[in-house]
Amino acid sequence: MPASDAPRFLQLHRPDTEALRTELTEGLLATPARAEPKFFYDRLGSCLFDAITELGEYYPTRTEAGIFDAGIADMARVLPPAAVLIDLGAGNCAKAARLFAPLQVGAYVAVDISVDFLRHTLAALQQRHPALPMLGLGLDFSQTLALPDAAQEWLATQHRAQAPRCVFYPGSSIGNFTPERALALLRQAHALCRAGGPGGGLLIGVDQVKDHGVLQAAYDDALGVTAAFNRNLLLHVNALLGSDFAPARWRHVAFYNSAESRIEMHLESDGAQTVRWPGGERRFVAGERLHTENSYKWTPERFRSLLTAAGFGPATHWSDPRGWFSVFWAPV
């Protein structure tokens, strides 16, 4: 069925101001202080992340793209045709758009917490692919990953209610979750795939363990774009919480934690300061840090085991010649 001139959009993520304030307050008062990575992604944060993917030091995006370029014919042989492509953390939708033709995608569902950014992007994408049914979901899938009833009804109108579902999670974003939370998310992805027709599965990008210098540079680039992305979180927190963070007083810190197999990002106070917000405050001493992100790195063997534990069948795996990055197809 031809798509309409504009994609359908369902805004399920409607910020609960009080819940966000509670979450942020608890994180800021914790020891050590922390803020979840989802707070990176206001509109400016989404644009800054797009800029990061263009940096020479940031290998994941171009390495993953190279894997898709080299392996797309193989992928097309094992992935189901005419599937519903469910794109988690869709962002600018560019990665998914490259798969539309070779994988013969039957419908596209873009999911992202950054509602305004996604709405704008999806409208432009629909103009370039007018015959492909598209649905935008403003959704925080880190909390619950399931299609709402309205999305199920939309799939039915497109004759895709029982089409196979391909959950697409590129860019190694699974690394933002602890192994325990990653397993919980993958189990939800498995249930989402099983709810469609036979042949569905998960297509996911995973960053591998590698030379620590390569990892360090990817998260602490020479131009300071990642530093700006990290500090922009403070402006987003100010807007949500009414706090008075001064971004210029916080230094971007990124390093590889070998014991946990993860990159950590922090913001470090340049001196003693007090951050205030309505009803609360936090005193930071010089050098004290606010923990903003983890990015776990995996070996192919460990990630296969994680997929198996989540309920998926035997996975197919593609990698680049250096073994820096992996793309897995895991059928239900």
C-alpha positions as a printed NumPy array, in Angstrom:
array([[  0.   ,   0.   ,   0.   ],
       [  1.505,   3.38 ,  -0.901],
       [  2.482,   5.551,   2.015],
       [  0.864,   8.899,   2.609],
       [  2.686,  12.134,   1.915],
       [  3.641,  12.431,   5.597],
       [  4.715,   9.645,   7.966],
       [  2.56 ,   8.737,  10.924],
       [  4.016,   9.841,  14.258],
       [  3.174,   8.601,  17.743],
       [  4.644,  10.546,  20.638],
       [  4.678,   8.125,  23.533],
       [  7.609,   9.743,  25.276],
       [  6.075,  12.705,  27.032],
       [  8.489,  13.829,  29.703],
       [  7.138,  13.43 ,  33.211],
       [  8.654,  16.533,  34.729],
       [  8.423,  15.34 ,  38.298],
       [  9.85 ,  11.898,  37.487],
       [ 12.741,  13.447,  35.557],
       [ 13.471,  15.838,  38.405],
       [ 13.479,  12.935,  40.845],
       [ 15.765,  10.856,  38.641],
       [ 18.178,  13.72 ,  38.096],
       [ 18.19 ,  14.718,  41.771],
       [ 18.912,  11.157,  42.883],
       [ 21.763,  10.93 ,  40.384],
       [ 23.307,  14.257,  41.36 ],
       [ 23.162,  13.407,  45.061],
       [ 24.603,   9.903,  44.586],
       [ 28.215,   9.008,  45.299],
       [ 29.684,   9.318,  42.772],
       [ 27.31 ,  11.736,  41.05 ],
       [ 25.817,  10.45 ,  37.805],
       [ 23.463,  11.333,  34.957],
       [ 22.052,   8.832,  32.486],
       [ 23.272,   8.986,  28.844],
       [ 19.712,   9.619,  27.649],
       [ 20.157,  13.19 ,  28.906],
       [ 22.702,  13.802,  26.137],
       [ 19.931,  13.862,  23.569],
       [ 18.129,  17.133,  23.428],
       [ 18.002,  18.617,  19.927],
       [ 21.509,  20.116,  20.154],
       [ 22.892,  16.913,  21.644],
       [ 21.521,  14.896,  18.727],
       [ 23.164,  17.296,  16.265],
       [ 26.473,  17.126,  18.141],
       [ 26.402,  13.337,  18.056],
       [ 25.897,  13.465,  14.29 ],
       [ 29.032,  15.647,  14.135],
       [ 30.964,  13.127,  16.261],
       [ 30.249,  10.4  ,  13.714],
       [ 32.103,  12.463,  11.085],
       [ 35.316,  12.718,  13.135],
       [ 38.425,  10.862,  12.054],
       [ 38.937,   9.414,  15.524],
       [ 35.41 ,   8.063,  15.758],
       [ 35.809,   4.749,  13.939],
       [ 32.493,   2.986,  14.837],
       [ 30.254,   4.704,  12.289],
       [ 32.483,   4.322,   9.238],
       [ 33.674,   0.84 ,  10.281],
       [ 30.12 ,  -0.353,  10.688],
       [ 29.191,   1.257,   7.353],
       [ 32.048,  -0.638,   5.72 ],
       [ 30.766,  -3.91 ,   7.151],
       [ 27.328,  -3.231,   5.689],
       [ 28.821,  -2.273,   2.32 ],
       [ 30.849,  -5.485,   2.167],
       [ 28.248,  -7.795,   3.654],
       [ 24.899,  -6.465,   2.483],
       [ 24.468,  -9.183,  -0.169],
       [ 25.03 , -11.883,   2.472],
       [ 22.68 , -10.097,   4.843],
       [ 19.982,  -9.953,   2.193],
       [ 20.223, -13.734,   1.824],
       [ 19.604, -14.433,   5.522],
       [ 17.261, -11.597,   6.507],
       [ 13.561, -11.898,   5.622],
       [ 12.326,  -9.818,   2.657],
       [  9.487,  -7.314,   3.111],
       [ 10.14 ,  -7.155,   6.86 ],
       [  9.114,  -4.382,   9.214],
       [ 12.379,  -2.625,  10.088],
       [ 12.179,  -1.336,  13.681],
       [ 15.044,   1.131,  14.126],
       [ 16.029,   1.697,  17.773],
       [ 17.616,   5.069,  18.497],
       [ 16.975,   6.068,  14.896],
       [ 18.552,   9.528,  15.137],
       [ 18.91 ,  10.873,  11.596],
       [ 17.677,   7.515,  10.151],
       [ 20.61 ,   7.446,   7.702],
       [ 21.822,   3.95 ,   8.649],
       [ 18.409,   2.411,   8.204],
       [ 17.776,   4.239,   4.936],
       [ 20.783,   2.513,   3.367],
       [ 19.074,  -0.838,   3.997],
       [ 15.671,  -0.029,   2.482],
       [ 16.444,  -1.199,  -1.067],
       [ 18.892,  -4.092,  -0.555],
       [ 16.78 ,  -5.658,   2.203],
       [ 13.465,  -4.905,   0.436],
       [ 12.081,  -3.352,   3.612],
       [  8.281,  -3.501,   3.726],
       [  7.674,  -0.862,   6.415],
       [  9.852,   1.313,   8.606],
       [  9.323,   2.134,  12.297],
       [ 11.767,   4.713,  13.676],
       [ 12.102,   4.865,  17.475],
       [ 13.891,   7.654,  19.338],
       [ 13.639,   9.587,  22.583],
       [ 14.563,  12.873,  20.832],
       [ 11.048,  13.529,  19.565],
       [ 11.487,  16.841,  17.743],
       [ 14.656,  15.702,  15.984],
       [ 13.031,  12.442,  14.87 ],
       [  9.865,  14.137,  13.624],
       [ 11.883,  16.506,  11.41 ],
       [ 14.152,  13.747,  10.105],
       [ 11.358,  11.324,   9.329],
       [  9.369,  13.908,   7.394],
       [ 12.354,  14.524,   5.112],
       [ 12.992,  10.792,   4.734],
       [  9.39 ,  10.111,   3.704],
       [  9.759,  12.6  ,   0.862],
       [ 12.726,  10.6  ,  -0.467],
       [ 10.893,   7.271,  -0.088],
       [  7.234,   8.116,  -0.708],
       [  6.125,   4.501,  -1.301],
       [  7.551,   3.108,   1.946],
       [  5.176,   3.202,   4.926],
       [  6.865,   4.989,   7.825],
       [  5.958,   5.368,  11.47 ],
       [  7.787,   7.464,  14.042],
       [  7.681,   6.477,  17.712],
       [  8.776,   9.015,  20.3  ],
       [  9.673,   6.425,  22.907],
       [ 12.212,   5.806,  25.668],
       [ 12.852,   2.165,  24.752],
       [ 15.486,   1.848,  27.482],
       [ 12.554,   1.581,  29.882],
       [ 10.176,  -0.617,  27.88 ],
       [ 10.583,  -1.973,  24.363],
       [  7.205,  -2.899,  22.897],
       [  5.   ,  -1.588,  20.112],
       [  1.928,   0.208,  21.477],
       [ -1.565,  -0.698,  20.3  ],
       [ -1.667,   2.306,  17.972],
       [  1.489,   1.083,  16.229],
       [  0.013,  -2.404,  15.883],
       [ -3.093,  -0.879,  14.333],
       [ -0.957,   1.139,  11.934],
       [  0.881,  -2.023,  10.842],
       [ -2.481,  -3.662,  10.184],
       [ -3.522,  -0.796,   7.919],
       [ -0.287,  -1.359,   5.962],
       [ -0.954,  -5.133,   5.768],
       [  2.163,  -5.731,   7.888],
       [  0.63 ,  -6.959,  11.153],
       [  2.057, -10.45 ,  10.632],
       [  5.101,  -9.503,   8.589],
       [  8.47 , -10.586,   9.992],
       [ 10.043,  -7.97 ,  12.229],
       [ 13.676,  -6.976,  12.066],
       [ 14.81 ,  -4.996,  15.099],
       [ 17.722,  -2.821,  13.959],
       [ 20.075,  -1.503,  16.656],
       [ 23.242,  -0.177,  15.003],
       [ 26.122,   1.941,  16.214],
       [ 27.129,  -0.145,  19.247],
       [ 24.576,   1.677,  21.407],
       [ 23.993,  -1.6  ,  23.247],
       [ 27.297,  -0.744,  24.934],
       [ 25.59 ,   2.01 ,  26.939],
       [ 23.903,  -0.688,  29.014],
       [ 25.513,  -2.807,  31.684],
       [ 25.642,  -6.491,  30.66 ],
       [ 22.647,  -7.158,  32.912],
       [ 20.569,  -4.341,  31.436],
       [ 21.709,  -5.28 ,  27.926],
       [ 20.386,  -8.789,  28.475],
       [ 17.038,  -7.425,  29.673],
       [ 16.753,  -5.188,  26.586],
       [ 17.677,  -8.022,  24.217],
       [ 15.023, -10.235,  25.791],
       [ 12.452,  -7.525,  25.072],
       [ 13.758,  -7.268,  21.498],
       [ 13.338, -11.026,  21.145],
       [  9.709, -10.795,  22.311],
       [  9.083,  -7.908,  19.897],
       [ 10.417,  -9.952,  16.98 ],
       [  8.415, -13.041,  17.921],
       [  5.205, -10.987,  17.914],
       [  5.461, -10.646,  14.119],
       [  5.504, -13.264,  11.413],
       [  8.125, -16.024,  11.164],
       [ 11.646, -15.204,  10.073],
       [ 12.255, -12.132,  12.206],
       [ 15.301, -11.296,  14.275],
       [ 17.791,  -8.74 ,  15.504],
       [ 20.372,  -6.908,  13.372],
       [ 22.776,  -5.22 ,  15.788],
       [ 26.114,  -3.418,  15.729],
       [ 28.6  ,  -4.219,  18.501],
       [ 31.913,  -2.547,  19.263],
       [ 34.744,  -4.953,  19.995],
       [ 37.542,  -4.855,  22.543],
       [ 40.635,  -3.376,  20.871],
       [ 43.746,  -1.245,  21.403],
       [ 43.085,   1.135,  24.264],
       [ 44.61 ,   4.089,  22.413],
       [ 42.125,   3.69 ,  19.584],
       [ 39.268,   3.578,  22.066],
       [ 40.541,   6.584,  24.002],
       [ 40.833,   8.782,  20.916],
       [ 37.333,   7.858,  19.748],
       [ 35.847,   9.318,  22.929],
       [ 38.235,  12.259,  23.387],
       [ 38.779,  13.778,  19.929],
       [ 41.268,  16.526,  19.174],
       [ 38.623,  19.04 ,  18.06 ],
       [ 36.705,  18.68 ,  21.307],
       [ 33.369,  17.784,  19.706],
       [ 32.844,  14.902,  22.147],
       [ 33.72 ,  17.27 ,  24.992],
       [ 31.028,  19.679,  23.783],
       [ 28.564,  16.794,  23.498],
       [ 29.359,  15.759,  27.063],
       [ 29.097,  19.29 ,  28.481],
       [ 25.846,  19.92 ,  26.596],
       [ 24.286,  17.37 ,  28.941],
       [ 24.659,  20.003,  31.664],
       [ 22.599,  22.514,  29.676],
       [ 19.924,  19.878,  29.147],
       [ 19.925,  19.099,  32.883],
       [ 19.622,  22.829,  33.622],
       [ 16.553,  23.031,  31.381],
       [ 14.924,  19.961,  32.941],
       [ 15.833,  20.494,  36.581],
       [ 16.243,  24.266,  36.838],
       [ 19.848,  23.79 ,  37.976],
       [ 22.686,  26.246,  37.429],
       [ 25.507,  24.115,  36.014],
       [ 28.17 ,  26.279,  34.336],
       [ 29.507,  24.046,  31.505],
       [ 32.767,  26.012,  31.219],
       [ 33.691,  24.829,  34.714],
       [ 33.555,  21.156,  33.795],
       [ 36.286,  19.23 ,  31.999],
       [ 35.53 ,  16.306,  29.711],
       [ 37.224,  13.086,  30.887],
       [ 37.175,   9.781,  28.99 ],
       [ 39.184,   6.612,  29.684],
       [ 39.092,   2.841,  29.226],
       [ 38.286,   0.788,  32.31 ],
       [ 39.98 ,  -2.555,  31.601],
       [ 38.421,  -4.353,  34.562],
       [ 34.897,  -3.566,  33.317],
       [ 35.721,  -3.695,  29.575],
       [ 34.208,  -0.265,  29.02 ],
       [ 34.943,   3.317,  28.103],
       [ 33.792,   5.744,  30.766],
       [ 32.897,   9.398,  30.228],
       [ 32.821,  11.891,  33.075],
       [ 32.682,  15.626,  33.658],
       [ 35.25 ,  16.874,  36.18 ],
       [ 34.792,  19.983,  38.287],
       [ 37.585,  22.549,  37.8  ],
       [ 37.356,  23.643,  41.441],
       [ 35.107,  23.726,  44.454],
       [ 31.599,  24.742,  43.418],
       [ 27.994,  24.319,  44.446],
       [ 25.315,  23.439,  41.903],
       [ 21.833,  24.48 ,  42.966],
       [ 18.332,  23.659,  41.772],
       [ 14.886,  24.279,  43.256],
       [ 14.763,  22.306,  46.47 ],
       [ 18.32 ,  21.015,  46.418],
       [ 22.027,  21.501,  45.877],
       [ 25.251,  19.506,  45.517],
       [ 28.698,  20.692,  46.56 ],
       [ 31.494,  19.447,  44.32 ],
       [ 35.138,  19.585,  45.356],
       [ 37.935,  20.257,  42.874],
       [ 38.452,  17.233,  40.662],
       [ 35.169,  15.567,  41.615],
       [ 33.4  ,  13.906,  38.714],
       [ 29.911,  13.497,  37.332],
       [ 29.657,  10.108,  35.565],
       [ 27.742,  10.537,  32.284],
       [ 28.288,   7.405,  30.168],
       [ 29.631,   3.879,  29.96 ],
       [ 30.317,   2.2  ,  26.624],
       [ 30.939,  -1.518,  27.056],
       [ 33.111,  -3.359,  24.522],
       [ 32.549,  -7.   ,  23.658],
       [ 34.33 ,  -9.961,  22.164],
       [ 32.301, -11.836,  19.518],
       [ 32.205, -14.921,  21.728],
       [ 30.819, -13.073,  24.75 ],
       [ 28.194, -11.294,  22.671],
       [ 27.026, -14.539,  21.053],
       [ 26.51 , -15.917,  24.546],
       [ 24.473, -12.828,  25.46 ],
       [ 22.243, -13.304,  22.399],
       [ 21.72 , -16.952,  23.282],
       [ 20.787, -16.036,  26.85 ],
       [ 18.227, -13.566,  25.452],
       [ 16.538, -16.384,  23.516],
       [ 17.848, -15.817,  20.003],
       [ 18.937, -18.622,  17.706],
       [ 22.437, -19.179,  16.271],
       [ 23.781, -15.809,  15.128],
       [ 25.494, -14.868,  11.882],
       [ 28.403, -12.497,  12.356],
       [ 30.19 , -10.028,  10.067],
       [ 33.273,  -8.001,  10.953],
       [ 35.802,  -5.63 ,   9.399],
       [ 39.323,  -6.825,   8.43 ],
       [ 40.835,  -5.4  ,  11.641],
       [ 38.246,  -7.026,  13.878],
       [ 37.273,  -3.697,  15.414],
       [ 33.516,  -3.951,  15.041],
       [ 30.832,  -6.593,  14.518],
       [ 27.363,  -6.802,  13.033],
       [ 25.237,  -9.731,  14.21 ],
       [ 22.046, -11.162,  12.746],
       [ 20.29 , -13.18 ,  15.43 ],
       [ 17.064, -14.938,  14.338],
       [ 14.235, -15.626,  16.764]])
